[in-house]
Amino acid sequence: MDLKSQGMQERSQDVQETENPLSVQPSSTSSALILSSNRARFPQRLLQIRNWRIYQKIGIGYFWSIGIGLTGSLLGLVVADYYQGQAITQLLDAQTQSLLLGQLETAGREAQFQSLALDLAVHTDKPYQPHWVQFQLAMDQARTRQLALTSFLDNNPSWFAAPPEVMTDILNDYLQALQIYEADLASALQALTEARSQPEQAAAQANLTNLVSGTSAAQINEIHAQIIQLTQTAQQQELEGTVEMEDAQGLEKLIIVWSMIVSAAVAGGLAFRTTRAIAQPLEQVTHIAQRVAAEADFTLRAPITNHDEIGWLAQSLNNLIQRIQEYTHDLKQAAQTTEAQNKELQKALGNLRQAQAQLIQTEKMSSLGQLVAGVAHEINNPVSFIYGNISHVKQYTNDLLTLLSAYQAELPQPSSNLQKQISTIDLDFLQADLPKVLQSLQVGAERINSIVLSLRLFSRLHESEKKPFDLHQGLDSTLLILNSRLKAQPNREAIAVIKHYGDIPFIECYGGQINQVFMNILSNAIDALEERIVLESPQASTMSQNESREACDRSSDPPSIHIQTHSLADHDVLVTIADNGAGIPDSIASKLFDPFFTTKPIGKGTGLGLAISYQIITEQHQGTLTCKSVLGQGTVFTIKIPVIGRVS
């Protein structure tokens, strides 16, 4: 039997063992038998990567990739270190050579400079001894640098600025010339010191000047030029050494990079091979798990192809799917029951919140109605007294004025004392103005009386049954209460109210609740007009306000509210309240009648006004309340209420 057929037989046995749920965790005896058979088949199984354990596949891949990576990196470091060491040696030799030559040239220049300064001091009768001391120090430095360069050349460096024998000759010549120059200079100074007469001193000074600028100085300058050339050559070699150092570093990086590339390639091949052996059966298991999760098909089962951890995972997944399949039915039934209960609770919660909000609002309006009714009652008594007596006062005043006119006709020439009294009280003005004052008092009393009547009508919120109600009277009383908001304000003109009342009958309704609906809609209309005025004002400067201001810029269309009523053929009454405000966007218009929905700032709106109004019209009076709005043109609220009652 060949290895291929034997491997197939082994895999089939492994599949049968894994598909058996009881073989997922075998007993100790069966485990020992399996281990002994595995040891017998180890050489054949070692050739089949598919039958390796996962830790074996991953471990061998890591071993080869890490080994190749370390080997390549170490090889790169060794080779690069060799070349870099040579480059460092050459660079250090070039730097040392350049430094020593530069120091030698500097010491020679310093010696020449001090000799010139010495000559100048002699000719200007200044002390020359400090310059002589500095000259000797410079000469000592030159000797020291010459010895250092000689020692450097004896160590056989990697680079030379010139052939060693040439550099040795130049250094010796330079040092010999400096020593001769030093001896001649010392002799000239000795002669200058020993001179007694003026001619001898002049001759000694001339000799010193010829020495400083003579043949010896020229020879030293010529050798200086050679040393400078050697220094430049050494500096060029130093640059070349730096380049070679950089090349060595680049080679090091290149070797390391290539070793990493080769390691990555080998590791990639091993990873691909290992991944195929691990991922292929794992993908099959994952695919089944994803299908089960996505399709909720618990009849699927994962294939078991390997006798390793993945095979055990597939068997465990199959067992898990089986258990989930058993639990799913129970969960679905429980979810259906819970969903039904949740819907009922949500509906009850919504109804409770709405009822609570309506109860609070109704209680507030009831308290307000009681307060308004009490105020109206208290005001009504004194106003009735004033209003009832004004007519008598007018009659009495007219009689007195008529009598006064008769006296004036009988006595056209009163006494001087009486004329003085007439002039003091301005009788003519009093006769003309007193009727006007009484007429003003009557108009004011009538105005107060109408306001009290409107307050009494508006306060009928606590009615327990429907009664015939005049919608026109309810609208007028509401407008009278809102009159202060309709008047001109410092930042806007007055809001005009245009009424188009038709011939409508009384309706059977709760008058206080209808007044509440009128109050909410008219208050919102005034708010919309004020918002339009704000958007049209120069202070609005943001982009959104600019767009809204363009939509609302209707200077030729002053703010106004149109109220229209008429009867319908189906025994209904239609009331429309329209404003030419800023309008309502479609996204908001669909939520107007939702409880607690408001676009007003916190503290200005509760989001209950229109929701309660909608409930009053639709539920309490079996009518309809609709809203149509065009952004930038205005909003129209339409109230439709059935007629039950007598005709006016």
C-alpha positions in Angstrom: 0.0 0.0 0.0 1.5 3.4 -1.0 1.7 6.5 1.2 -1.2 8.2 -0.6 -3.7 5.4 -0.1 -2.5 4.9 3.4 -2.9 8.6 4.2 -6.4 8.6 2.7 -7.3 5.6 4.9 -5.9 7.3 7.9 -7.9 10.5 7.2 -11.1 8.5 6.8 -10.5 6.9 10.1 -9.8 10.3 11.7 -13.1 11.7 10.2 -15.1 8.8 11.6 -13.5 9.2 15.0 -14.2 13.0 15.0 -17.8 12.7 13.7 -18.6 10.6 16.7 -19.6 13.0 19.4 -18.3 10.7 22.1 -14.8 10.8 20.6 -14.4 14.6 21.2 -13.1 13.8 24.7 -11.8 10.2 24.6 -11.1 8.2 27.7 -7.5 7.6 29.0 -7.4 4.0 27.5 -8.5 5.1 24.1 -6.1 8.0 24.2 -3.2 5.7 24.9 -4.1 3.5 22.0 -4.4 6.5 19.7 -1.0 7.9 20.8 0.8 4.5 20.3 -0.7 4.2 16.8 0.3 7.8 16.1 3.9 7.1 17.1 4.0 4.1 14.7 2.7 6.3 11.8 4.8 9.3 12.8 7.2 9.3 9.7 4.2 9.1 7.3 2.1 11.6 9.2 5.1 14.0 9.4 5.0 14.2 5.6 1.4 15.2 5.6 1.1 18.8 6.8 -2.6 18.6 6.9 -2.4 16.1 9.8 0.0 18.2 11.8 -1.2 19.9 14.9 -1.6 23.6 14.7 1.2 24.4 17.1 3.6 22.2 15.0 2.7 24.1 11.8 3.0 27.5 13.4 6.2 26.5 15.3 8.1 25.2 12.2 7.1 28.3 10.2 8.3 30.6 12.9 11.5 28.6 13.3 12.5 28.8 9.7 11.5 32.5 9.2 13.2 33.7 12.4 16.3 31.5 11.7 16.7 32.9 8.1 16.1 36.4 9.3 18.7 36.2 12.1 21.3 34.5 9.8 20.8 37.2 7.1 21.0 40.0 9.6 24.1 38.6 11.3 25.8 38.0 8.0 25.0 41.6 7.0 26.3 43.0 10.2 29.6 41.0 9.9 30.3 42.0 6.3 29.2 45.6 7.0 31.3 45.8 10.1 34.4 44.7 8.1 34.0 47.4 5.5 33.0 49.9 8.1 36.1 49.2 10.2 38.3 49.8 7.2 36.5 53.0 6.4 36.8 54.2 10.0 40.5 53.5 10.0 41.1 55.4 6.8 38.9 58.2 8.1 40.8 58.5 11.4 44.2 58.4 9.5 43.0 61.2 7.2 41.7 63.2 10.1 44.9 62.8 12.2 47.1 63.7 9.2 45.0 66.7 8.3 45.0 67.9 12.0 48.7 67.5 12.5 49.6 69.3 9.2 47.2 72.1 10.0 48.7 72.5 13.5 52.3 72.5 12.1 51.4 75.1 9.5 49.7 77.2 12.2 52.7 77.0 14.5 55.0 78.1 11.6 52.7 81.0 10.7 52.6 82.0 14.4 56.5 82.0 14.5 56.7 84.2 11.5 54.0 86.6 12.8 55.8 87.0 16.1 59.1 87.7 14.3 57.4 90.5 12.3 55.9 91.9 15.5 59.3 91.8 17.1 60.9 93.7 14.2 58.1 96.3 14.5 58.6 96.6 18.2 62.3 97.2 17.7 61.7 100.0 15.2 59.1 101.7 17.4 61.2 101.5 20.6 58.7 99.2 22.2 59.6 96.1 24.3 60.3 93.2 22.0 60.9 90.5 24.7 57.2 89.3 24.8 57.2 88.7 21.1 60.5 86.8 21.4 59.0 84.6 24.1 55.9 83.9 21.8 58.2 83.2 18.9 60.1 80.6 20.9 56.8 79.0 22.1 55.6 78.8 18.5 58.9 77.1 17.6 58.5 74.6 20.3 55.0 73.8 19.0 56.4 73.4 15.5 59.0 70.9 16.7 56.3 69.0 18.7 54.1 68.8 15.6 57.0 67.7 13.4 57.8 64.9 15.8 54.1 63.8 15.9 53.9 63.8 12.1 57.1 61.7 11.9 55.7 59.2 14.5 52.4 59.1 12.5 54.3 58.3 9.3 56.3 55.6 11.0 53.1 53.9 12.0 52.4 53.2 8.3 48.9 54.9 8.1 46.3 53.9 5.4 46.5 57.2 3.5 49.3 59.7 2.9 49.0 63.3 1.7 52.2 62.5 -0.3 54.6 59.6 -0.5 56.1 59.0 2.9 59.7 59.9 1.8 58.5 63.2 0.3 56.5 64.1 3.4 59.6 63.3 5.6 61.9 65.5 3.5 59.4 68.4 3.5 59.0 68.1 7.3 62.8 68.0 7.9 63.4 70.9 5.5 60.7 72.9 7.2 62.0 72.3 10.7 65.6 73.0 9.6 64.6 76.3 8.0 62.7 77.3 11.1 65.7 76.4 13.3 68.1 78.4 11.0 65.7 81.3 11.1 65.5 81.1 14.9 69.3 81.1 15.2 69.7 84.1 12.9 67.0 85.9 14.7 68.7 85.2 18.0 72.0 86.5 16.7 70.4 89.7 15.3 68.8 90.3 18.7 72.1 89.7 20.4 73.8 92.3 18.2 71.0 94.7 18.9 71.5 94.2 22.6 75.2 94.7 22.4 75.1 97.9 20.2 76.3 101.0 22.1 76.1 103.8 19.6 73.4 105.1 17.4 74.9 103.8 14.1 75.4 100.4 15.6 71.8 100.2 16.7 70.6 101.3 13.2 72.8 98.7 11.6 71.4 96.0 13.9 67.9 97.1 13.2 68.5 97.0 9.5 70.0 93.5 9.8 66.9 92.4 11.8 64.6 93.8 9.1 66.6 92.1 6.3 66.4 88.8 8.2 62.6 89.0 8.7 62.0 89.7 5.1 65.0 88.0 3.5 65.9 84.7 2.0 65.2 82.6 5.1 61.7 84.0 5.4 61.1 83.4 1.7 62.3 79.8 2.1 60.0 79.3 5.0 57.1 80.7 3.0 57.8 78.3 0.1 57.8 75.3 2.5 54.6 76.8 4.0 53.0 76.6 0.6 54.0 72.9 0.3 52.6 72.1 3.8 49.3 73.9 2.9 49.1 71.8 -0.2 49.7 68.7 1.9 47.0 69.9 4.3 44.5 70.3 1.4 45.3 66.9 0.1 44.8 65.4 3.6 41.4 67.2 3.9 40.4 65.8 0.5 41.3 62.4 1.8 39.2 63.0 4.9 36.2 63.8 2.7 36.9 60.6 0.7 37.1 58.7 4.0 33.7 60.1 5.0 32.2 59.0 1.7 33.6 55.5 2.2 32.2 55.5 5.7 28.8 56.4 4.3 29.1 53.8 1.6 30.0 51.1 4.2 26.9 52.2 6.2 24.8 52.0 3.1 26.2 48.5 2.4 25.3 47.5 5.9 21.7 48.7 5.4 21.5 47.1 2.0 22.6 43.7 3.3 20.2 43.9 6.2 17.3 44.9 3.9 18.0 42.1 1.5 18.3 39.6 4.3 14.9 40.9 5.6 13.4 40.6 2.1 14.7 37.1 1.7 13.5 36.2 5.2 10.1 37.8 4.4 9.9 35.8 1.1 10.7 32.5 2.8 8.5 33.3 5.7 5.7 34.3 3.3 6.1 30.9 1.5 6.0 29.1 4.7 3.1 31.2 6.0 1.2 30.5 2.8 1.8 26.8 3.1 0.9 26.8 6.8 -2.1 29.1 6.2 -3.5 26.7 3.6 -3.1 23.8 6.0 -4.8 25.8 8.8 -7.1 28.3 7.1 -8.8 26.0 4.6 -10.6 23.8 7.0 -11.0 26.8 9.4 -12.7 28.8 6.5 -15.1 25.9 6.0 -16.0 26.0 9.7 -16.2 29.8 9.6 -18.4 29.8 6.5 -20.8 27.4 8.1 -20.9 29.6 11.3 -21.5 32.7 9.2 -24.3 31.1 7.3 -25.9 29.9 10.5 -25.6 33.4 11.9 -26.9 35.1 8.8 -29.6 32.7 7.6 -30.6 31.3 11.0 -30.5 27.9 9.3 -29.7 25.5 12.2 -29.8 22.4 9.9 -26.3 23.2 8.6 -23.3 21.2 9.9 -19.6 21.9 9.5 -17.5 19.3 7.6 -14.8 17.5 9.7 -11.7 17.0 7.5 -8.8 17.1 9.9 -7.9 15.2 13.0 -6.6 18.2 14.9 -7.9 21.2 16.9 -9.9 22.4 13.9 -11.7 19.1 13.6 -12.5 19.3 17.3 -13.7 22.9 16.8 -16.0 21.7 13.9 -17.5 19.0 16.1 -18.0 21.5 18.9 -19.7 23.9 16.5 -22.0 21.2 15.3 -23.0 20.4 18.8 -23.5 24.1 19.5 -25.7 24.5 16.4 -27.8 21.5 17.6 -28.3 23.1 21.0 -29.1 26.5 19.5 -31.6 24.8 17.2 -33.3 23.4 20.2 -33.4 26.7 22.1 -34.5 28.8 19.1 -38.1 27.6 19.1 -38.5 28.4 22.8 -36.9 31.8 22.4 -39.1 32.7 19.5 -42.2 31.9 21.5 -40.9 33.9 24.4 -40.0 36.8 22.2 -43.4 36.9 20.6 -45.0 37.0 24.1 -42.6 39.6 25.3 -43.1 41.8 22.2 -46.9 41.7 22.6 -46.5 42.7 26.3 -44.0 45.4 25.4 -46.4 46.9 22.8 -49.2 47.0 25.4 -46.9 48.6 27.9 -45.6 51.2 25.4 -49.2 52.1 24.5 -50.3 52.3 28.1 -47.2 54.4 28.9 -47.9 56.8 26.0 -51.6 57.1 27.0 -50.5 57.7 30.6 -48.1 60.4 29.7 -50.5 62.1 27.4 -53.3 61.9 30.0 -51.0 63.2 32.7 -49.9 66.1 30.5 -53.5 66.9 29.5 -54.6 66.7 33.2 -51.8 69.1 34.2 -52.7 71.5 31.4 -56.4 71.3 32.1 -55.8 71.9 35.8 -53.7 74.9 34.9 -56.3 76.3 32.6 -59.1 75.6 35.1 -57.2 77.5 37.8 -56.6 80.3 35.3 -60.3 80.3 34.4 -61.3 80.5 38.1 -58.8 83.4 38.6 -60.0 85.2 35.5 -63.7 84.7 36.5 -62.9 86.1 40.0 -61.1 89.1 38.6 -63.9 89.7 36.1 -66.5 89.5 38.9 -64.6 91.9 41.2 -64.1 94.4 38.4 -67.7 94.1 37.1 -69.3 95.5 40.2 -67.6 99.0 40.3 -67.6 99.1 36.5 -71.4 98.5 36.5 -71.8 101.2 39.0 -69.8 103.7 36.9 -71.3 102.6 33.6 -74.9 102.8 35.0 -74.4 106.3 36.3 -72.6 107.8 33.4 -75.9 108.3 31.4 -77.4 110.2 34.3 -74.4 112.3 34.7 -74.5 113.1 31.0 -78.2 114.0 31.3 -77.6 116.2 34.3 -74.7 117.9 32.7 -76.7 118.6 29.5 -79.5 120.1 31.6 -77.0 122.3 33.5 -75.4 123.5 30.3 -78.8 124.3 28.8 -79.7 126.2 31.9 -76.4 128.1 31.8 -77.0 129.0 28.2 -80.5 130.3 29.1 -79.0 132.5 31.9 -76.5 133.9 29.5 -79.3 134.8 27.1 -81.3 136.5 29.8 -78.2 138.3 31.2 -76.0 139.2 28.3 -74.1 141.7 30.5 -73.1 140.1 33.8 -71.4 142.0 36.6 -67.7 142.5 36.6 -67.2 140.1 39.5 -69.1 137.4 37.5 -67.2 138.2 34.4 -63.9 137.8 36.3 -65.1 134.3 37.6 -66.2 133.3 34.0 -62.7 134.3 32.7 -61.0 132.4 35.5 -62.7 129.1 34.8 -62.7 129.6 31.0 -66.4 129.0 30.7 -66.5 128.6 27.0 -63.9 125.9 27.0 -65.6 124.1 29.9 -69.0 124.1 28.0 -67.3 122.6 24.9 -65.0 120.1 26.6 -67.3 118.7 29.4 -69.5 116.7 27.0 -66.4 115.3 25.4 -65.0 114.2 28.8 -68.2 112.5 29.7 -68.3 110.8 26.3 -64.7 109.5 26.9 -65.7 108.2 30.3 -68.6 106.3 28.7 -66.4 104.8 26.0 -63.8 103.7 28.7 -66.5 102.2 30.8 -67.9 100.4 27.8 -64.4 99.1 27.0 -63.9 97.8 30.5 -67.3 96.2 30.4 -66.5 94.4 27.1 -63.2 93.2 28.5 -64.9 91.9 31.6 -67.4 90.1 29.4 -64.6 88.6 27.3 -62.9 87.4 30.5 -66.1 85.8 31.7 -66.6 84.1 28.4 -63.0 82.8 28.2 -63.1 81.5 31.8 -65.8 78.9 31.0 -63.3 76.0 31.1 -65.0 74.1 33.9 -68.3 73.4 32.1 -69.4 69.9 32.6 -71.7 69.6 29.6 -72.0 71.0 26.1 -74.0 74.2 25.5 -74.8 76.4 22.5 -71.8 78.6 21.8 -71.2 81.5 19.5 -67.9 81.0 17.8 -67.7 84.6 16.8 -68.0 85.7 20.4 -65.4 83.2 21.4 -63.0 84.5 18.7 -63.6 88.1 19.7 -63.1 87.5 23.4 -59.8 85.7 22.7 -58.6 88.5 20.4 -59.5 91.0 23.1 -57.3 89.1 25.6 -54.5 89.0 23.1 -54.9 92.6 22.2 -51.7 93.7 24.0 -49.7 91.3 21.8 -51.4 92.5 18.7 -50.5 96.2 19.3 -47.5 97.9 17.9 -44.2 97.1 19.8 -40.9 99.1 19.8 -39.4 96.6 17.4 -42.4 96.0 15.1 -45.6 97.4 13.8 -49.1 96.3 14.9 -50.4 93.0 13.7 -53.6 93.4 11.7 -56.5 91.1 12.3 -58.8 90.7 9.3 -62.1 89.0 10.0 -64.4 87.4 7.5 -67.3 86.1 9.6 -70.0 84.2 7.8 -73.5 83.4 8.8 -72.9 80.4 11.1 -75.1 78.8 13.7 -74.4 78.2 17.3 -72.8 74.9 18.0 -73.2 72.5 20.9 -69.7 72.4 22.5 -67.6 73.1 25.5 -67.1 76.8 25.1 -64.1 77.1 27.4 -62.3 74.4 25.6 -63.0 75.9 22.2 -61.7 79.3 23.5 -58.6 77.4 24.6 -58.1 76.1 21.1 -58.5 79.6 19.7 -56.0 80.9 22.2 -53.3 78.3 21.3 -53.7 78.8 17.6 -53.8 82.6 17.7 -50.8 82.7 20.1 -48.8 80.5 17.8 -49.8 82.8 14.9 -48.5 85.8 16.8 -45.3 83.9 17.6 -44.8 83.1 13.9 -45.3 86.7 12.9 -42.8 87.9 15.5 -40.3 85.3 14.3 -40.8 86.6 10.7 -40.1 90.2 11.9 -36.9 89.0 13.7 -35.7 87.2 10.6 -36.3 90.3 8.5 -34.4 92.5 10.9 -30.8 93.5 10.1 -29.5 91.8 13.2 -30.0 88.3 11.7 -26.6 87.6 10.2 -26.0 83.8 10.0 -26.3 81.8 6.8 -29.4 80.0 7.8 -30.9 83.3 8.9 -30.0 84.9 5.6 -31.8 82.1 3.7 -34.8 82.5 6.0 -34.8 86.2 5.7 -34.8 86.0 1.9 -37.9 83.7 2.2 -39.6 86.0 4.6 -38.6 89.4 3.2 -42.1 90.7 2.3 -41.9 94.4 3.3 -45.0 95.1 1.1 -46.9 92.4 3.0 -47.4 93.7 6.6 -48.0 91.1 9.4 -51.6 90.0 9.6 -53.9 87.3 10.7 -57.0 86.3 8.7 -59.9 84.7 10.4 -62.7 83.3 8.3 -65.9 81.3 9.3 -68.6 79.8 7.2 -71.1 76.9 7.2 -70.8 73.7 5.2 -73.5 71.7 3.5 -73.0 68.7 5.8 -74.0 70.7 8.9 -70.5 71.5 9.9 -68.8 74.9 10.7 -65.4 75.7 9.2 -63.0 78.1 11.0 -59.7 79.0 9.3 -57.0 81.0 11.0 -54.2 82.1 8.6 -51.0 84.1 9.2 -48.4 85.4 6.8 -45.5 84.4 9.1 -42.3 82.5 8.3 -44.0 79.2 7.6 -43.3 75.7 8.9 -40.8 73.2 7.3 -42.3 69.9 6.2 -40.1 68.0 8.6 -41.7 69.9 11.5 -45.3 70.2 10.2 -45.8 66.4 10.4 -45.0 66.6 14.2 -47.1 69.6 15.2 -49.8 67.7 17.0 -47.4 65.3 18.8 -47.4 65.7 22.6 -44.3 67.4 24.0 -43.0 68.5 20.5 -42.0 72.1 20.4 -39.5 74.3 18.5 -39.6 77.1 21.1 -36.8 77.7 23.6 -36.9 76.1 27.1 -39.3 77.9 29.3 -41.4 79.4 26.5 -43.2 76.3 25.1 -44.2 72.9 26.5 -45.2 71.2 23.3 -48.8 70.6 24.7 -50.8 73.4 23.2 -51.5 72.1 19.8 -51.6 68.4 21.0 -54.4 69.3 23.5 -56.1 71.5 20.9 -56.1 68.5 18.5 -57.5 66.2 21.2 -60.2 68.8 22.1 -61.4 69.1 18.5 -61.1 65.5 17.4 -62.1 63.6 20.5 -64.2 66.0 22.6 -66.1 67.5 19.6 -65.7 64.9 16.8 -64.2 67.4 14.5 -61.0 67.9 12.6 -58.0 70.1 13.0 -55.5 70.4 10.1 -52.5 72.5 9.3 -51.1 73.6 5.9 -48.0 75.7 5.7 -45.6 77.0 3.0 -42.2 78.0 4.1 -41.8 81.7 3.6 -45.5 82.4 3.0 -47.4 81.5 6.1 -49.5 78.9 7.9 -53.3 78.0 7.8 -55.1 76.1 10.6 -58.5 74.7 9.7 -61.0 73.7 12.3 -64.1 71.8 11.3 -66.8 71.2 14.0 -70.2 69.6 13.6 -73.2 71.7 14.3 -75.6 70.6 17.1 -78.0 73.3 18.2 -80.1 76.2 17.2 -79.4 78.6 14.3 -78.6 82.1 15.2 
